[in-house]
Amino acid sequence: MPKVITAEQAVQLVKSNDHIVVGMTAAEPQNFMRILHTVADQVNNVVVSNCLPILEAEFFTNPKYIDSFKVAGWFYTNTLRKYHKNGNISFIPNHLHLAGKKRFEHMPPDIFITAASEPDEHGYISLSIQNVYERDAVDVARLVIVETNPNFPRTYGDNQIHISQVDYIIHANYPVPTISNPEPNEKDMKIGEEIAKHIPDGATIQLGIGGIPNAVSYFLKDKKDLGIHTEMFTNGMMDLIKHGVVTGKKKNFMPEKHVCAFAFGSKDLYDFLHENKDVYFMRGIEANDPHVIGNNDHQVSINTTIEIDLTGQVCSESIGHVQFSGTGGQADTAIGAQNAKYGKSFIALYSTAMVRNPQTGEKEEISKIVPTLKPGAAVTLSRSDVDYVVTEHGCVCLRGTTIEERVKLLISIAHPKFRDELYREAKKLEWIF
């Protein structure tokens, strides 16, 4: 039986040079994280690996603790971007389905700690809304600590652990973190409607979160027998299930099960997931494996990006050399969809963005379809793996095209005010003549 301890007792288990892995996003162990800095004077060179963190925890936000703690992030949020300048935060390049495997091979976790549901009457704890690397960490960590919390939904899938696999339990009672569900704007609706035209009845979908994915969901409400095989389970997917649009009956892989690796959304979403055996939380190493994704005929992947160059290289995680977010599952799902029979992958973006000019300080409109990516930009999806690209000005398919053809296609969906300039730059680069 695991020993019940307090968060104050748990942080005393941390030793110098330990590698701590924490649950991602809403599964951050908040009680532990909030007081980890209190042992800073007892330890040095402790590495904390996290993903999509929400808390601005003192141990990494306060620069006086940089000798005691380092953060390795699989996916940056504003929290990590904001404090990166402290000098003790670094990004882990990864494809999400291999994020845990490769990290744990490089640096096995000494401590794994996560938030989760309370044990059931049989002694099983559900890892609740996260199963990207959490279940794998349980298998390899020296110490497993769980903040059990009655507010976390009990979910099903490959995410159950028995209390005999847990060394320590901390009783917690904080609310599950939520995220807003933005209403689609006019551009989102144009892009969403264009993508929805290409999704047939019976398709299996992967969606992210934000205005564009929400717009896609809106235009899917007249479809029939859609399925879900996704990295992230969202409010939009819940709505499609409630509308009877998603049944999963046509799926080849795990028919009638809505497969995901994690969920993040509203309290209504968490209530929907609680005790819902139709939603299957699969380990990220399988759920996001492109070969597994490709088992579903008509698999459709929809992702967004920061910028795309005229040859089709997609940067979705950095602004120049500055890490902004992460690769996540974009390559996993885009390649997986194209592995599928009749599968399609969509990269969606607004044609322009408003950015501040470093010389004048004024905001100006720039094209997000560019001749070349910014210096130092990370290529999230290679040009060889890009399929459909969509802006509010249309949709083009780059599959099988030459550089000359894709230059012309991408310019055709750029904002009209930038098209002539893009043509001139493409000629200078001798991509078109």
N, C-alpha and C positions, 0 to 999 in steps of 0.2 A: 504494500500500500504506500502511496506517496505521502510524504510528510507535508502537512499544512504549515506554511510559514508566512511571514509578512514580507512586503516589498523591501523593508529595511533589512530584514535578515537575508533576503535574496541577493541584494547588492554586495553583501559581505562575502558571498561566494566567489566574487570576481577576483581574479589574480592577474598580476602583471603578465603581459604577452598573450592573454586570452583572446580568442576569436569568438565573439558573440554574434549570433544570427538571430534577428528578430522577425516576427510576423510582419507581412507587408500591409501597407495602406491602413484600412480600418482595423486590422488585427494587431496593430502595434500594441505591445503590452504597456499601457499607459502608466500604471502605478510604478513599475520598474524603471521605465525610461525617465520619468520625472525626477527621480532621486538618484540616478546613476552617478551624477557628479559628486555626490556626497562622499564617495570613496576615492576621489581623485588624488588625495594626498597619500593613499596607500598603494596605488598602482601606477604603472606606466606602460605605454605602448599597447593598450587594449584596442583591438580593432572591432568595430561594430558594423556588420554588413546589413544593409536595409534596402527597401524598395518602396518607392512612392510614399515616403514618410509624411506624416501630417503634423506631428508635434514639433514645436521649436524647443527641443529639450536642452536644458542648461549645459549638459556635458559636451555638446558640440557647438552651441551658439556662443558660448563665452570663451574668448580666445585664451583666457588664462589656463584652460584645461587642455591645450593642444598637445602637451607632452604626455598627458595621461590617456587621451582617447583620440582615435582616428575613426573616420567614417568612410566606408566603401559602399557606394550606392549603385544598385542595378538600374535605377530609374530616378532621375532628378525630379523634384517638385520645386515650387517656389522656395520652400524651406531650405533645401540644399543649395539652390542657386544663390540665395541671399547670403549664406554664410560660407560659401566656397572660398571667398577671399581670406578667411581665417587661416587657411593653409593646411588644414587637417582633414579635408574632404576630397575624395577622388572617385571618378566614375569607373565602373566595371563594364567594358564593352562586352555585349552578350546578345545572343538570340534567346528569347525568354524560355524556350523549351529546354535549353541546355544551361540556363543561368545557374541553377543550383548545382547540377552535376559538375560542371567545370570549376565552379568556385570551391566546392567541397573537396574536389580532388587536389586543388592547389593549396587550400587551407581548411582542413577539417574543423568543424565548429566544436569549441570546448563547451559552449552553452548555447542551447536553443531555447528561446522564450517567445511565447505568443499568447494572444488572447483567444479564447475559445468558449464553447458552450459548457454548461455544467454537465457532470457525468449523469448518464441515465441510470435506471434501476439495475442495469446489467454491468455497470462500471465502464461504459464506453463514452468517450468525449468526442464530440464532433468538432473538427477544426473550423467549422462554421463557414464563413464567407471567403476563406482563402485556402487554396491548395496548389499554388504555383510551385513552391519549393518546400513548403512547410512539412508535408508528410515525409518527404525525403530527408529533411533535417532531423526529424525524430529518429530515423534509423541510424544516423551516423554521429549524432552529438554525444559528447561525454556526459553532459547533464541536460535533462529536459525539464523545463519549468513552464507551467501553464497558468495563466491568469484566467480562471474560470469565472464566467460572468452570465447571470441569468438573462441579460438583455440581448445576448448574441443568439441568433436563430440556430436551431438544430437542423443541419442539412445532411444530405446523404451522398454517398459515392465512395470514392477511394480516399476518404478523408476521416476515417474513424480510427481512433487510437484507444487502447484500453488503459485504465489507470495504472496497470502494472508496468506500462512503458514510460510512465512519468515519474520523475524523481521528487519534484516539489510542486505543490499547488499553492497559488495565492488567490484568496477570495477577492473578487473585484465586483464593482457595481456601477461603472460609468456607462453612459449611453454609447451605442455604436455610432461612430462618426458617419456622417452623411455628406452627400454632395448635391449641389443644386442641379436641377434638370432644365437647362436653358430652352426657352421657346425659340424655334427656328425663325430667322429673319428672311427677308426677301431673297437674298443670295442663297441661303441654305435651301429654301424651298425650290428654287430653280435647279440646283444641283441634285437635291433629293428626288425630284420628279424625273430628272434625266436618268439617274441610276436605276430607279424603280422600273423604268421601261424595259430594262435589260434583265430583270429578275423574273423568271417564269414561275408558274404554279409548281409546287413540289420542290423548289430549290431549298438548299440549306444555307443559312446566312451566318456571317460573323459581322458584328457591328461594334463600334466603339461608343464613346460618349461625347456629347456636344451637339451643337446646332445642326450640323450636317447629318450625322447618324439619326438624330431625332426626326429630321425632315424625311429621311429615307423611310423610317418607320411609318410616318404619316401616310406616305404614298403606297405602302404595302398593304393597307387595310382592305383592299379589294382582291387580294391574292388568296389562294387556297392551298392548304396542306403544306405550308412552309415548315422547315425544320431549323433547329438551332444547334450549331457546333461552333463555339466561340471561345475566345480567351476570357472576355469579361461579360458577365451577365448584367444587363442594364434595365432601367425602368422601361425603355422602349420595347424591349423583348417581353417584359411582363405584360405590357398593354396588348401586344400582338397575341399573346396566349389567351388573355382574357377575352379578346374579340373573336377568338376561334380561328384566327388566321394561321397560327402555328399549331400544328398537331404532331409533326414529326413522323407521320405515317409513311412518307416517301423516302425517308432516310435509308441509306444502305448500312451505315454504321450506327449501331445502337438506336434503331427505330423507336419512335415515341418517347425517347429520352432527350431532354434538353441539356446538352453537354456544355460544361464551362470549366474554367480553372479557378476563377474568382468572381466575386460580385462586389459592386460598389454603387450606391445610389441612395434612395430615400428610405425613411422608416417603413413606408408602405411596401417597398421592395423587400425589405428584410422580413416583414410580416408574411409576405407572399411566399418567401423561401422557407419559412419555418415549417418543419415537418412535411415538406413537399417532396415526395419521393419521385416525382416526374423530372425534377431537376437533379442532374448528376454532376457532382464536383469531382472531376478527374485530375490526377496529378498533371501539372504543367508539362512535364517531360513527355507525356503521352497526348494530352489534349492539344498541345501546340505543335506536335511533331508533324511536319509537312506531309509525311507518308500516311499518317493516320487521318489527317484532314482530307487528303485526296481520296479517301475511300467513299466519300459521299458524292454521288453524281450531282451535277448542277450546284456544287459548292460555290458560294459567292463571298468574297472578302471585300470589305469596305474600310479603307483607312484614309486618314488625312495627312497632310505634309506641310512643311514650312516653305520649301521652294523646290523647283525642279528645273534642271537645265535643258537646253535644246536637244541634247542627245538622249534624254530620258533618265538621267541620274537623279535620284530622289534623296533629298536631305530632310528628315523629319525630326531630328533630335538636337541639332546645334545651330547656332547663329554664328557663322564663321567658325572660329576655333573654340567658341564659348559653348560649353555643354548646357543645353536647355532642358532636355527631358531624357529620352533613352530610345534605344532600338525597340525595346519591348517585343511584342509579337508581330510587328509589321511584316518582316521578311518571312517569318514562320507561316503566317496566314495567307500572305500574297502568293507565295510559292506553293503552299498546300492547295489553295483553290485552283491553281493552274495545273496541279497534278491530277485534279479530278476530271472525270469524263464530263464534258460540257461546262467545266468550271470557268469562273471569271474572277478577276481581281480588279478592283477600282482604287485609284489614288485620287482623292478629291481635295480641292483647294480653291480659295478665292483667287481671282486673277491678279488682284493687287492687295497691298497692305499699306497702312499709314505708319511711317517710322520717323524718328527724330533725326534730322540732319546734324551730325556732330559738329559741323562748322557754324551753322546758323542757329542751332537750337530749335528750329522750327520743324513741325511735322510736315512730311511730304509724302505723296503717293508714289509707290514703287511697284514694279511688276514682280510677281512671284514666279513667273516663268522667265528664266534668265539665260543669257548665253552660256555662262559657266557659273558653277556654284561659288560662293564666297570662299576666299582663301582659308584653308583649314577646316572647311565644312566636312562633316561626317557623311559618308554615303550610306544611308540607311537601307535603301533598296537599289541594287545595281540596275543599270539600264537594260541588262539582259533579262531581268525579272519583272519588268514593268509591263502591264497589260493595258487596261483602260485608264485614261486620265480625264478628269472631269472638272470644269470650272462653270461659273454661271453663264459662260458664253458657248458651252457645248461639251460634247463628249467625243474623244477620239480613241482609237485602238492602235497601240504601237506594236502589237505582237507581230513579229516577223518582218518589220519594216527596216529599211536602210536609214542611215543617218540623215540623208537628204530628205527622205519621205517624212521622217518623224519631226525634223525641223519645221517643215511646212505644216504638218498636222498640229504641232504644239503652238505655233504662231497663230493658227486659225482660232484657237480658243483662248489666246491671250487677250488682255484688254485692248480694244482698238487703238487707243492712244499710244500704245507701246509697240505696235506691230511693225511699223516702218523701221524703228530703231533696232528691233530684234533681227529683221532681215539684213540690215546693214552689218550688224555684228556677225551674223552667220556667214555672210560673204567674206568678211575679213578673216574668219577662221577657216575658210575654204571648205565649209560644209555644204554650201550651195553656191552656184555660179550664175 
